[in-house]
Every structure is written in C-alpha cells, then in structure tokens.
C-alpha cells in the first residue's frame, strides 16, 4: 500500500463523513421545513377564523332597525361552549405570531449552519483532493524514475548477454579448431604402434606426440570449462533480463493505471465543478425555495393579520359611531 492508496482511502473516508454530515443537515432541514409548514397551517387557520369573525362583526355593525332580516332569538345572551376571554384571544394570537417568528429565526440559523457546513466540507474535500493529487504526482515521478533505471539495466544486460554469446561462439570455434590437430596427433600415435619389433621404440617423436596430445587435451578441457562458465553466465543474464523485463512491464502497467485514474479524477472534478456552477447560476435548491416560500407566506400572514386588526379596529370605531348616531336620532 503506497501513499497514493492511503490518500485515496483518506479521501473516501472524508467523502463518507461529508455525506453523513450533509444527510444530517438534510434531515434537520426537512424537520425545520415541517415545523414551518405546521406554523403556516396554524397561521392560516387563525387568519381564516379572524376573517370569519371580521365578516360577522362587519355584518353586525351594518345592521339597522329597519332591516327585514331582524328577529327575536331565544336566550341570545348565553355563553357558547368554547368561548374565551379577550386575554386568551390576545394570548393565542401572540403565541402564533411568536411561534412563527421563532420558527423563522430557527430556519435562518439552520440555513447559516448549512452554508457553513457546505463551505467547511468543501474546503476539507478540496484539501484532501490536493493531497491525493500530490501523492499521485510523487508516485508518477518514482515509477518513472524506477522504469528509467530498469530500462538502463535492461540495455546493459542485453549488451553483456551479447558479449557472452560472442564469447561462447569464439570458444566453440576454438574447440572445433582443436579437433583436427588432436585427430592428427592421435592418428600418428596409433599408426606408430604398428611399427614392427625393435622399431617400436619410444623415441623423441613418440614423446613429442604424447606431449602434444596431453597439451591439446588440457587446452580442450580448459576451453570446455570456460564454455561451461560462459553458458552459466549467459543463463544467469537471461534470468536477470527476464526479471527486469517483468519489472518494466509491471511499472508500465502501474503508470498506465495511475495515469488513467488521474485523468478520470480530473474529468470527474471538472464535470462536478461545471455542474455545481450551473446549479448556482440557475436557481437555489428545492429546500431553500421551500424555506424562502414559507418565510414569505408567514411574513405575508403577519402583514395580513396586522391589516385585519387595523380594519377590525376601524370597523369597531365606525360601529360605535353609528350606534351613537342612531341613539341620538
């Protein structure tokens, strides 16, 4: 396991950690969105009830003695079940308003936390990405340097192997060249054994031929030993060359794999960056749009409630003035 693999494992751990953190933030955003939707629904119900109450009060304020729809009712002063006091009504309205403000504040804090988390995770991933790329570059340099040394060693081994093969050929030629003199000397000795009776004398010629055969035999043995040593050297060089070529093949394959991995990382990084830039240029994520829409609806609800309160106040004042005018008449 080289440094590249270690850095890739670290990058994978960083990605998994970022995924877990972002999933947690997504869950928090969904929970907050659900709370905002509940608050919006509660505000909507409260505003609807206030609209209904406002319409009833407006109708009552516009009633006059001459209306044909007037009639007597049995026990109109009764207290309906579920009636509340003005303090309870005001407290309920304030609770809805404060809850909406609290949820909007919580949503704002969550958005800030999400933005901070995204920026932090992006910085962590970018730093680890740079560390992995640096490890790739160092590995490229080391592998290329090792491959260059192996190429140089292969060239030297091939040169030495060629020299040894030449030496073996020369030794074989020398051995072949010693065969005719050996046969001549041996044939002479063998023929001299056919001399009759007293002529079968160990004369200087006999000693010379014997010495020549011994010298040729020693020379042939020395040449054979040299050839055997050269052949052993050739076999060792061939094994060395095979091992070097296997190492070169491994280094070449490793460089090719690392180059493809690096190219794939660059392509994926460029694609991811362009997609991220395009997403930012088009529109914010769905969750941000939902939160923004919810905040807008809650704010508009508050404005509507304030407008209704103002209209109800003005309507109440006009009703009182109409009643006073009617009494004076």
Secondary structure, DSSP 8 states (H G I E B T S, - for coil): --HHHHHHHHHHHHHHHHHHHHHHHHHHHHHHHHHHHHHHHHHHHHHHHHHHHHHHHHHHHT--TT-TT----TTTT---TT---HHHHHHHHHHHHHHHHHHHHHHHHHHHHHHHHHHHHHHHHHHHHHHHHHHHHHHHHHHHHHHHHHHHHHHHHHHHHHHHHHHHHHHHHHHHHHHHHHHHHHHHHHHHTT--GGG----HHHHHHHHHHHHHHHHHHHHHHHHHHHHHHHHHHHHHHHHHHHHHHHHHHHHHHHHHHHHHHHHHHHHHHHHHHHHHHH---HHHHHHHHHHHHHHHHHHHHHHHHHHHHHHHHHHHHHHHHHHH-
